[in-house]
Amino acid sequence: METKIQDIQIGKKLFGEDFIWGVSTAALQTEGSCDIDGKGTSIWDTFAAKKGKILNGDNPNNACEFYHQYQRDIDLIKQLNIPNFRFSISWPRILPGGEGEINQAGIDHYNKVIDYCIEKGVKPWITLYHWDLPEALEIKGGWTNREIIEWFSAYVAICAKAFGDRVKNWMVMNEPAVFTGAGYFFGIHAPGRTGLKNFLPAIHHAILSMVAGAKTLRGILPAAQIGTTFSCSHIEPYSNKIKDINAARRADALINRLFIEPVLGLGYPVNEMPVLKDIEKFSLPGDEENLKFDFDFIGIQNYTREIVRYSLFTPYINASLVKAEKRNVELTSMKWEVYPPAIYHMVKKFNGYPQIKKLYITENGAAFPDEVIDDKVNDTKRTAYIQANLQQILKAKDEGYKISGYFIWTLTDNFEWAEGYHPRFGLIYIDFKTQQRIIKASGHWYRDFLSEEVKG
Ligand code: BGC
């Protein structure tokens, strides 16, 4: 008999002793202190300073003040029983000019954060690039300049040497599809560049850099667990018309396959996206080999599904997303559909690549309009979202698909890129005027779930 999802209990024990539980954050979204202790300017500092780029004119200058108050938030992680903390290193804090002179204060800072995690029994998981490119490198072309492979590898080497004695788990990049797509094609994220002329070289150089960074890490830290993370969405055709089915295939190639497949040695998905053939213009002999790396793990990050239909007017891909707002479905503050089965499909999909050794969910979560009432935030929708997603992951696991961990996005409300501070994703509420924190009901729920009190 088929297992019904409502019959699946989600006690932590059901996921097994070795399952990794965590929470994820990123430097730019939480640290603030954008020009303190020798930090260089990042593309997001520059982008946010331009008029009309960020909703409500918000900027990341102070964010959650994690730079100064990291102890307060790591204490909260401890209080919530969360054993693994994924955060990112800010490249411009380590190398204010992107390359060249090292900023010792930046190294000292992350040493303190790592040491404090360890002191509290929280394992640090480092992401090396979560979108905050040093502005000095963007001026030289950023991800469109092939020299970035060397710039990035040098930065990775510095981090590996400085932190590798205590950090075992590394993620080279966060969601290259998003920082190249939103940042170099649509121009809605920093650095705000548009068009194929920027997007295609950015794709190619991002993958070459990701692989060069991974090789650098492996060379310096042979015992490290080296991974990287990819965004993904479950894609469904709008109808069973062949036009829509083919449009959905093309969207799947762009959204889900473009970055993972070259890394696994499968090449770019040119059959579905012939425009990718133009990447050749930016290729050199030997590149095909240098797109491949045998990662110890892959992190997938899923929030929703997309419905795709044929569109004559969308260049290069002839496919468009049918907005969730028009589909009469439950929405998050990001206007993304609440659709927990998406994560089940993604676990299955990535299990379809036998080359992937280990798979984690390195981000999953939801933004809802939280309200503080009597100093409490009763965010029932977020708890329900997380529970439903965990049920789907357990379903996949019970069916034999490999999945080894789950990280919630995110610890505290934070700076949600072009959306500013409006969408609240945290397990912990922040009043951004006072920086006061309130653990939301979802945070209390996660704490109880992670404690032994929950019976499997
Ligand atoms: C990113 C996060 C972001 C989250 C929610 C992911 O794409 O890695 O930085 O805040 O999604 O939008």
Residues whose N, C-alpha, C, O or C-beta is under 5 A from the ligand:
A	BS01	BGC	A26
